[in-house]
Amino acid sequence: REPCDPECKKRMLCDLKSGRSNDRKHTCAKIKKQIENREWKDWKNWIFSGLTITSLATWWFWG
């Protein structure tokens, strides 16, 4: 089997979640939105962490 990329994982989650639901389109849109929100938060946290570490290092070495 070939590797499953992020889009493949979204499809798998959608298929599993909507297995009993007649409203597959709505269910999949909701899952996609939740994943995108989590990705945005992870990205934002990564940037903030990097800025914080850089600020502390700058203060420590040149403060």
N, CA, C and O atoms as CSV, one atom per row, in Angstrom:
chain,resi,resn,atom,element,x,y,z
A,1,ARG,N,N,0.843,-1.187,0.000
A,1,ARG,CA,C,0.000,0.000,0.000
A,1,ARG,C,C,0.882,1.242,0.000
A,1,ARG,O,O,1.907,1.279,0.681
A,2,GLU,N,N,0.487,2.252,-0.758
A,2,GLU,CA,C,1.275,3.483,-0.802
A,2,GLU,C,C,1.011,4.338,0.437
A,2,GLU,O,O,-0.035,4.201,1.072
A,3,PRO,N,N,1.957,5.225,0.785
A,3,PRO,CA,C,1.804,6.063,1.980
A,3,PRO,C,C,0.577,6.978,1.893
A,3,PRO,O,O,0.159,7.393,0.812
A,4,CYS,N,N,0.028,7.272,3.047
A,4,CYS,CA,C,-1.170,8.111,3.122
A,4,CYS,C,C,-0.766,9.534,3.502
A,4,CYS,O,O,-0.256,9.772,4.596
A,5,ASP,N,N,-0.999,10.472,2.591
A,5,ASP,CA,C,-0.669,11.879,2.839
A,5,ASP,C,C,-1.791,12.528,3.659
A,5,ASP,O,O,-2.795,11.875,3.940
A,6,PRO,N,N,-1.639,13.796,4.046
A,6,PRO,CA,C,-2.671,14.456,4.865
A,6,PRO,C,C,-4.067,14.450,4.224
A,6,PRO,O,O,-5.066,14.309,4.930
A,7,GLU,N,N,-4.145,14.599,2.910
A,7,GLU,CA,C,-5.456,14.567,2.248
A,7,GLU,C,C,-6.076,13.177,2.340
A,7,GLU,O,O,-7.285,13.040,2.525
A,8,CYS,N,N,-5.250,12.162,2.210
A,8,CYS,CA,C,-5.719,10.781,2.343
A,8,CYS,C,C,-6.259,10.541,3.754
A,8,CYS,O,O,-7.289,9.889,3.929
A,9,LYS,N,N,-5.560,11.069,4.753
A,9,LYS,CA,C,-6.002,10.910,6.142
A,9,LYS,C,C,-7.336,11.608,6.378
A,9,LYS,O,O,-8.191,11.097,7.101
A,10,LYS,N,N,-7.510,12.781,5.765
A,10,LYS,CA,C,-8.794,13.485,5.887
A,10,LYS,C,C,-9.918,12.656,5.282
A,10,LYS,O,O,-11.001,12.557,5.858
A,11,ARG,N,N,-9.662,12.058,4.113
A,11,ARG,CA,C,-10.684,11.220,3.469
A,11,ARG,C,C,-11.022,10.008,4.329
A,11,ARG,O,O,-12.189,9.634,4.453
A,12,MET,N,N,-9.992,9.392,4.928
A,12,MET,CA,C,-10.236,8.227,5.779
A,12,MET,C,C,-11.076,8.601,6.994
A,12,MET,O,O,-12.026,7.896,7.334
A,13,LEU,N,N,-10.729,9.716,7.656
A,13,LEU,CA,C,-11.519,10.174,8.806
A,13,LEU,C,C,-12.952,10.464,8.395
A,13,LEU,O,O,-13.897,10.109,9.099
A,14,CYS,N,N,-13.101,11.105,7.261
A,14,CYS,CA,C,-14.429,11.440,6.764
A,14,CYS,C,C,-15.248,10.171,6.506
A,14,CYS,O,O,-16.414,10.083,6.890
A,15,ASP,N,N,-14.623,9.198,5.854
A,15,ASP,CA,C,-15.321,7.943,5.560
A,15,ASP,C,C,-15.720,7.216,6.840
A,15,ASP,O,O,-16.828,6.687,6.940
A,16,LEU,N,N,-14.817,7.192,7.814
A,16,LEU,CA,C,-15.130,6.520,9.079
A,16,LEU,C,C,-16.244,7.230,9.836
A,16,LEU,O,O,-17.167,6.592,10.343
A,17,LYS,N,N,-16.150,8.543,9.907
A,17,LYS,CA,C,-17.127,9.333,10.667
A,17,LYS,C,C,-18.498,9.325,10.005
A,17,LYS,O,O,-19.521,9.252,10.686
A,18,SER,N,N,-18.518,9.400,8.684
A,18,SER,CA,C,-19.798,9.516,7.986
A,18,SER,C,C,-20.384,8.156,7.620
A,18,SER,O,O,-21.357,8.089,6.870
A,19,GLY,N,N,-19.815,7.085,8.131
A,19,GLY,CA,C,-20.293,5.749,7.801
A,19,GLY,C,C,-21.772,5.549,8.072
A,19,GLY,O,O,-22.452,4.869,7.303
A,20,ARG,N,N,-22.286,6.126,9.149
A,20,ARG,CA,C,-23.696,5.979,9.495
A,20,ARG,C,C,-24.512,7.203,9.120
A,20,ARG,O,O,-25.739,7.194,9.223
A,21,SER,N,N,-23.838,8.247,8.686
A,21,SER,CA,C,-24.523,9.508,8.410
A,21,SER,C,C,-24.947,9.594,6.953
A,21,SER,O,O,-24.204,9.201,6.054
A,22,ASN,N,N,-26.145,10.111,6.730
A,22,ASN,CA,C,-26.612,10.338,5.369
A,22,ASN,C,C,-26.100,11.661,4.828
A,22,ASN,O,O,-26.164,11.911,3.624
A,23,ASP,N,N,-25.595,12.503,5.704
A,23,ASP,CA,C,-25.144,13.833,5.318
A,23,ASP,C,C,-23.619,13.869,5.264
A,23,ASP,O,O,-22.978,14.585,6.033
A,24,ARG,N,N,-23.047,13.091,4.349
A,24,ARG,CA,C,-21.595,12.951,4.241
A,24,ARG,C,C,-20.916,14.285,3.947
A,24,ARG,O,O,-19.860,14.580,4.507
A,25,LYS,N,N,-21.509,15.087,3.078
A,25,LYS,CA,C,-20.902,16.361,2.688
A,25,LYS,C,C,-20.732,17.279,3.905
A,25,LYS,O,O,-19.676,17.888,4.079
A,26,HIS,N,N,-21.756,17.378,4.736
A,26,HIS,CA,C,-21.700,18.223,5.939
A,26,HIS,C,C,-20.677,17.677,6.934
A,26,HIS,O,O,-19.892,18.434,7.503
A,27,THR,N,N,-20.691,16.366,7.140
A,27,THR,CA,C,-19.771,15.734,8.084
A,27,THR,C,C,-18.326,15.949,7.653
A,27,THR,O,O,-17.472,16.271,8.479
A,28,CYS,N,N,-18.049,15.773,6.368
A,28,CYS,CA,C,-16.683,15.937,5.864
A,28,CYS,C,C,-16.230,17.390,5.954
A,28,CYS,O,O,-15.069,17.654,6.267
A,29,ALA,N,N,-17.116,18.323,5.690
A,29,ALA,CA,C,-16.769,19.744,5.796
A,29,ALA,C,C,-16.422,20.093,7.244
A,29,ALA,O,O,-15.488,20.854,7.499
A,30,LYS,N,N,-17.174,19.537,8.179
A,30,LYS,CA,C,-16.918,19.793,9.601
A,30,LYS,C,C,-15.552,19.233,10.013
A,30,LYS,O,O,-14.800,19.900,10.724
A,31,ILE,N,N,-15.233,18.033,9.576
A,31,ILE,CA,C,-13.940,17.417,9.891
A,31,ILE,C,C,-12.804,18.233,9.290
A,31,ILE,O,O,-11.796,18.486,9.950
A,32,LYS,N,N,-12.971,18.643,8.036
A,32,LYS,CA,C,-11.937,19.431,7.362
A,32,LYS,C,C,-11.686,20.744,8.110
A,32,LYS,O,O,-10.537,21.153,8.281
A,33,LYS,N,N,-12.753,21.396,8.553
A,33,LYS,CA,C,-12.634,22.661,9.286
A,33,LYS,C,C,-11.879,22.451,10.603
A,33,LYS,O,O,-11.023,23.260,10.960
A,34,GLN,N,N,-12.191,21.374,11.321
A,34,GLN,CA,C,-11.516,21.083,12.587
A,34,GLN,C,C,-10.024,20.842,12.368
A,34,GLN,O,O,-9.197,21.316,13.148
A,35,ILE,N,N,-9.680,20.115,11.319
A,35,ILE,CA,C,-8.277,19.838,11.019
A,35,ILE,C,C,-7.546,21.124,10.654
A,35,ILE,O,O,-6.430,21.356,11.118
A,36,GLU,N,N,-8.167,21.961,9.827
A,36,GLU,CA,C,-7.541,23.224,9.430
A,36,GLU,C,C,-7.343,24.139,10.636
A,36,GLU,O,O,-6.316,24.811,10.740
A,37,ASN,N,N,-8.312,24.171,11.544
A,37,ASN,CA,C,-8.172,24.989,12.754
A,37,ASN,C,C,-7.006,24.504,13.607
A,37,ASN,O,O,-6.247,25.308,14.148
A,38,ARG,N,N,-6.869,23.199,13.724
A,38,ARG,CA,C,-5.778,22.646,14.523
A,38,ARG,C,C,-4.434,22.950,13.860
A,38,ARG,O,O,-3.473,23.299,14.545
A,39,GLU,N,N,-4.359,22.819,12.528
A,39,GLU,CA,C,-3.117,23.117,11.818
A,39,GLU,C,C,-2.728,24.578,12.004
A,39,GLU,O,O,-1.550,24.884,12.186
A,40,TRP,N,N,-3.701,25.485,11.960
A,40,TRP,CA,C,-3.425,26.912,12.136
A,40,TRP,C,C,-2.881,27.176,13.536
A,40,TRP,O,O,-1.930,27.938,13.706
A,41,LYS,N,N,-3.490,26.542,14.539
A,41,LYS,CA,C,-3.028,26.737,15.918
A,41,LYS,C,C,-1.614,26.192,16.094
A,41,LYS,O,O,-0.784,26.816,16.756
A,42,ASP,N,N,-1.338,25.022,15.498
A,42,ASP,CA,C,0.003,24.447,15.598
A,42,ASP,C,C,1.031,25.373,14.958
A,42,ASP,O,O,2.108,25.580,15.517
A,43,TRP,N,N,0.708,25.930,13.793
A,43,TRP,CA,C,1.600,26.838,13.083
A,43,TRP,C,C,1.839,28.104,13.914
A,43,TRP,O,O,2.972,28.562,14.058
A,44,LYS,N,N,0.759,28.655,14.452
A,44,LYS,CA,C,0.858,29.872,15.259
A,44,LYS,C,C,1.696,29.607,16.517
A,44,LYS,O,O,2.534,30.430,16.884
A,45,ASN,N,N,1.479,28.488,17.165
A,45,ASN,CA,C,2.255,28.138,18.359
A,45,ASN,C,C,3.733,27.961,18.023
A,45,ASN,O,O,4.603,28.355,18.800
A,46,TRP,N,N,4.013,27.365,16.861
A,46,TRP,CA,C,5.392,27.153,16.451
A,46,TRP,C,C,6.101,28.493,16.256
A,46,TRP,O,O,7.233,28.671,16.706
A,47,ILE,N,N,5.439,29.425,15.592
A,47,ILE,CA,C,6.031,30.748,15.379
A,47,ILE,C,C,6.241,31.449,16.715
A,47,ILE,O,O,7.314,32.000,16.964
A,48,PHE,N,N,5.233,31.434,17.572
A,48,PHE,CA,C,5.342,32.095,18.875
A,48,PHE,C,C,6.476,31.494,19.698
A,48,PHE,O,O,7.235,32.224,20.335
A,49,SER,N,N,6.594,30.170,19.688
A,49,SER,CA,C,7.667,29.510,20.437
A,49,SER,C,C,9.025,29.933,19.901
A,49,SER,O,O,9.944,30.204,20.674
A,50,GLY,N,N,9.154,29.990,18.588
A,50,GLY,CA,C,10.417,30.406,17.979
A,50,GLY,C,C,10.772,31.828,18.339
A,50,GLY,O,O,11.929,32.125,18.635
A,51,LEU,N,N,9.785,32.714,18.318
A,51,LEU,CA,C,10.038,34.109,18.672
A,51,LEU,C,C,10.411,34.243,20.139
A,51,LEU,O,O,11.279,35.040,20.496
A,52,THR,N,N,9.757,33.466,20.984
A,52,THR,CA,C,10.048,33.513,22.417
A,52,THR,C,C,11.464,33.021,22.695
A,52,THR,O,O,12.204,33.649,23.453
A,53,ILE,N,N,11.840,31.914,22.092
A,53,ILE,CA,C,13.182,31.366,22.296
A,53,ILE,C,C,14.234,32.336,21.764
A,53,ILE,O,O,15.260,32.562,22.406
A,54,THR,N,N,13.975,32.904,20.592
A,54,THR,CA,C,14.909,33.878,20.019
A,54,THR,C,C,15.039,35.093,20.920
A,54,THR,O,O,16.145,35.588,21.141
A,55,SER,N,N,13.926,35.575,21.440
A,55,SER,CA,C,13.954,36.738,22.333
A,55,SER,C,C,14.739,36.440,23.603
A,55,SER,O,O,15.529,37.271,24.051
A,56,LEU,N,N,14.531,35.270,24.182
A,56,LEU,CA,C,15.259,34.896,25.399
A,56,LEU,C,C,16.751,34.754,25.129
A,56,LEU,O,O,17.578,35.198,25.926
A,57,ALA,N,N,17.092,34.130,24.001
A,57,ALA,CA,C,18.507,33.965,23.663
A,57,ALA,C,C,19.160,35.324,23.441
A,57,ALA,O,O,20.287,35.555,23.880
A,58,THR,N,N,18.460,36.213,22.768
A,58,THR,CA,C,18.986,37.559,22.530
A,58,THR,C,C,19.195,38.282,23.852
A,58,THR,O,O,20.237,38.903,24.062
A,59,TRP,N,N,18.235,38.207,24.723
A,59,TRP,CA,C,18.333,38.853,26.036
A,59,TRP,C,C,19.485,38.259,26.841
A,59,TRP,O,O,20.245,38.991,27.476
A,60,TRP,N,N,19.616,36.916,26.815
A,60,TRP,CA,C,20.626,36.233,27.602
A,60,TRP,C,C,22.040,36.590,27.134
A,60,TRP,O,O,22.912,36.892,27.948
A,61,PHE,N,N,22.259,36.554,25.807
A,61,PHE,CA,C,23.605,36.774,25.288
A,61,PHE,C,C,23.970,38.246,25.130
A,61,PHE,O,O,25.128,38.622,25.315
A,62,TRP,N,N,22.997,39.072,24.792
A,62,TRP,CA,C,23.305,40.472,24.512
A,62,TRP,C,C,22.591,41.447,25.445
A,62,TRP,O,O,22.678,42.663,25.272
A,63,GLY,N,N,21.888,40.903,26.431
A,63,GLY,CA,C,21.083,41.736,27.312
A,63,GLY,C,C,21.858,42.478,28.297
A,63,GLY,O,O,21.289,43.217,29.100
